[in-house]
Amino acid sequence: MTTIKRAIVAPYDKTGIAEFARALADRGIEILSTHGTAKVLGAAGLKVIEVQEYTGFPEILGGRVKTLHPKIHGGLLGRRDDPEHVAQMAAHGIGPIDLLVLNLYPFVQTISRPGVTLAEAVEQIDIGGPAMLRAAAKNHAHVVPLVDAKDYPEFLRRLDADALDPEYRRGLAAKAYRHTALYDAAIARYLGDGDLPQTLVLGFERTGELRYGENPHQRAALYKEPGGKGIAQAEVLGEGKQLSFNNIQDAAGAYATVADLPLPAVVVVKHANPCGAAAGKSLLDAFRRAWEGDPISAFGGILAFNAPVTPDVAEAIAEPGRFVEVIVAPGFDPEALSILTTKPKWGKNVRLLACPLPEPTGFEIRGLPGGLLLQERDGKVTQSSDLKTVSKRAPSEAEASDLVFAQRVCKHVKSNAIVLAKDAMVVGVGAGQMSRVDAARIAVRKAGGRAQGAVFASDAFLPFNDALEVALEAGVTAAIQPGGSRNDEACIKLADERGIAMVFTGVRHFLH
């Protein structure tokens, strides 16, 4: 094993660095450092050699050039088992550097700040740091790169046991390259200004392994985008069971749905589809009506709120006969949190997620064998101004409001999708069917007598009259669809014959 005699210690994140540097010094390791870290370590009573003193060349250009010097990179890249390298290092007075303790400038934190300028962001693009990390990682047979303070104790244990073996070194080298890759990916995304790039560079951090994927025989993990805002970054409250792959997907879908609805609103999701949704006079009113949309399916489902959960709502959720897996909201009143985690029998297992409501912007990624698909998120939210009346009868004010509500929910239902709604409450959902008429039949069956006087929403145009006919027989009074079928006129004629209002939006919302 290569003996550790000299180290560069210059991490931007200085968590635990004084204690770690002291441990290195106690083991007789010489410490080089850049000016900022040298001040921190010097204040802790440690002897440190500044890099500019070691190289004989000062930091210049406002600190942009500190470590880009042959004595640094030669010391990191020189192979100790190559006689030519050893001879050249000796000839140029380059001493070997055996350990690099380094992490990079806070670029992601900087661009996450409100109002940050391009100039401010650019100054947080680290140059010397990635160059040193890549050099040390390339030469990991002779140099150990450390980018994470959590690795300090294990390194010291192995150093004392003479156990800095090749497999351990390779693991740290891989971690160093992931660190620089994540950093470069964030910069590329920021400078790319949201375009669909010719080369897609992704950078995500694993937050932890999940119990399993969609099924117990599938391995899975959750990754978060540095600086991102969404379910992956949610604060998990209470002591519930670990979130599953399906829990996370359903929570994300539920939260995206409720974010499109007027305040206050609640959505219930089961197996990736909304089974209940309602806006109300109060959050409690919205919850009760959302649950009643399909109480059988709601049992064991995911709840999403677009306003903080209050104690009265928590009491209602905890009523006997109800059971939920996950609740996601912008926040939880402390009393509500206590009720949800202690009052119902299942309270100790419920997962509570607090995070800001998602914004319908950016891109979404879907994997497939050998590649992936990238698309803009469906950020279109139906407004009353989008409604184009195509029937003889225009919708009433109440119908128009329900049509907008139903279409906003329908956007988040797996296609083919039909939603029936009344008084800002979903009463029937037909999801993920191979034929639209089957989706309509399911929605009508779910609604039962509540279909009378409800409105009908379709995520795509109606290719035939059959789905509309099913809804009309159940008693719907108005319909909303994108339009664009060659059978549009036949659908409009049927609407006029039955005296219902029909509006087109011109926007399809397929969800696969």
Summary of the structure (lengths in Angstrom):
residues: 512
radius of gyration: 29.9
end to end distance: 54.1
largest distance: 96.4
contacts: 1704
relative contact order: 0.07
helix: 40%
strand: 19%
